[in-house]
Amino acid sequence: MAILSVSSALAEARDRYVQRNPVSRKLHEESYEYMPGGNTRTILHVSPFPITFTSGKDATLTSVDHDTYTDFLGEYSAGIFGHSNVRIAEAVREGLSNGWNYGGQTIMEKEMAKKVVTRFRPSGMEMVRFTNSGTESNTVAIAAALNFTKRRKILVFSSGYHGGTLIFPMDLMKNPATTNVNLPHDFVFAPYNNIGETTATIKSLPTASLAAIMVEPIQGSGGCRPATKEFLQYLRETADAQKCLLIVDEVMASRLGPNGCSATMGIKADLMSLGKYVGGGMTFGAFGGRRDVMELFDPEKSGLQHPGTYNNNVVTMSAGIVALDIYNASEVERLNAFGADFKTKLQEVLIRHHRLPVMFVTGRGSMLNVRFSGPHAPELRALYYFHMLENYIYLAPRGYTPLNLELKDQDVLKYLAVFENFIVKYNSVVKH
């Protein structure tokens, strides 16, 4: 059947999706009574409704509609270990066996802190504090920079994402009055990977007003756009010249190097944030860096407040200790090579079918993103998402595809076949 337009193709794909997932639809509609939009995590919302899952095993997820999907999302990088790693499960069981919610310090947090600092020292980590999420890590890192420098302005970049209250899409860059839930800091905006315009932006600021520069080595939410080494080096030198702090957000990116992503490019942060996989898939965040900055949180020296009931919780500390052993330097290298080969094969398919630049792949190592350009990009992205689900491959609606340790060669071959099938099936709309 000929496809008349991308809109009609998308409408048909959505209709098939609705028909295949009646239980997910029912549960979603019922949850409207208790959650706004039936949702408590915006990124997981999909129109007309998201899939509801009942279980996960290895690199698969099973839905309430009895379909099993190969997981190419990996919980947005937090699920790098898959869904049933026996070592992590055993560590959590053992940790819980001695009770939880101590209301006091634990041996596990001390061991975890030593592991994190030792691992990420080449990226600038000298001391660390734990949080419950990457959002919280970046929030408190900013607070540390403001207190340390006694300044107020924070330089951020287009399409940057540093958590639920630190989102900087292009629309916000163009119109700061755009509706958002960002923290009310004095943010200054500059284009990512653009040294010239960033320099001009900084020169336009009052002297000695910049407290921090906050950047991702690769923009996860922004489409897996890697920063160039030259751009990061420029930011490092600029932070030194401005006597402000360089905050490197490695909540996602730290997976790309054995000591963090920035370390692979010879960059040391003043403060860096962590999250996602470092907690073994549990609720986790961390921030750390220079000793003189981090000692602001020493109750005996400065007393900058950073409370948090679950900062040192037994479950996360137990899982994280083992997680860092599992995802060691050799596994980082293996997964990055796996991802690089996967990206090459995806690009070969696009070249063979002459689909560049309407459809393209960005990313580095094990972090990839299938993207679209042109006036129909949002519709094509949605069509691609529903096509992949129809073929039992689960990924982010924006095309984000961070690989996990449980994926096998046959999973990639399946993805490649479905990927090429999308181009062939929707030939008439993907080429425009």
Phi, psi and omega in degrees: 000129181291140176266122183282324183200165177296328180295317180290324177297317180293320179298319179293319179296320178295320179299317179295322178300314180298317182294328183279342189233058183293325182288318176302318180297314182298313181296322179295314181295323179292328183286349175301333181293334189242341179226138178298121183071013182065028192217140174236011179209098192307320186297339181271356180285135175225135176273131012274341177191154178273161173287142174254132183255152178250334184197163175220146178211130181054245179249032180231155176230138179244133185265168176294345177266014172067030173253143179246129184246146169279128188270106174254018177255323177054044179047049177052037177097340179289335184261037183296340182268006184079198189248002185206036181298122188291328181290320178291317179300318180292321178298319179293316178300316181295319178297317181290337184296340180257015180090167181213177183055056183293326190071025180203176180286158181232159175298324186296321180294327179290319177294318179296318180299316179297318180296315183295313181296316180299318183291315188259013178302320178298341177269000178113003183280114175249330176215158185220153168227145182263152178225192181255352182196166174295324177303311181295322179300313180291324178300314183284329176298319177297317179301320179296318180295318179297318181288323183289317184270341186061031177239176188237335189275142180232122179275125177232172190234154182304135181068014177286147176222119181236021179128175186298340179244017181217066185245129185229066178291168182301323180301322180288326178299319184282330182219094182301346179276359180304138181300129177200174179246025182295151173298145186277054176275168179272079183279143174242135187253141175215157179284136181295139176066019182239099184293316183300309182288329176294319177300316180297321179297314181295320180295336181281351184275154173300149180301138176054044179248348186272119179274323186203153168246125183243126187212150172260134175296333171215129185279103181295302180291335182275018175097023180057050176268115180283143170285146174283156178299322181296321180293315179294321178296320177299317180294322178298313181293323180293317178300319178296315182294323181277351184057041174243178184260138173267113177259116180256116181276105179246029178304316174263317193290339184298341178294344188273356178214150181298336178238020184106162183288315184297328179297330179293343179249012176074024182255132174250130178274157168280321172223143175225151179245147180230166177181206174052239191297335186300334177267017176067021181093001179266178180292111190209146168203163176202153171219150181191182180158219184304139181299318183294331177281314184294333180290356169301334183267003178283114183300337180274346185245316185230306175090021172299127190283135171210077178279182178158109185307321188253016179302325183241034186296148187300319184297308182294315181299318180297314181292319184294322179302315180285322183302318181291335174287320181293310182270070183271184185302320181291324178288326174299313180297316181297313184291324176296318178294320177301315180291320180297319178294320178298315180299317179301316181293322176297317180294325177297321177296315181297319179294317181299325181260008176056048183255358173283142001262010181299323179232129184208170183236131176239166177135183180210137177056235185270007177249113183231158178212123173275126187230165180229154177231169178097177185295337182258014184306313180300320180289320178295321178299316179293319179298317178299317180300311181291328176296316180295318177298320180298336179253020171064038172240125183256130179209178180286146177304333180275003179090005180293131186224075176279128186281153177241164187292342183272350180292142181244172179303320182293332177292320178293320178299320177297314180300313181300321179294317180291323177300312180292324178298324177300315181296317181291313183297320184251037182308318186289340182252332183288333185279350183265000000 
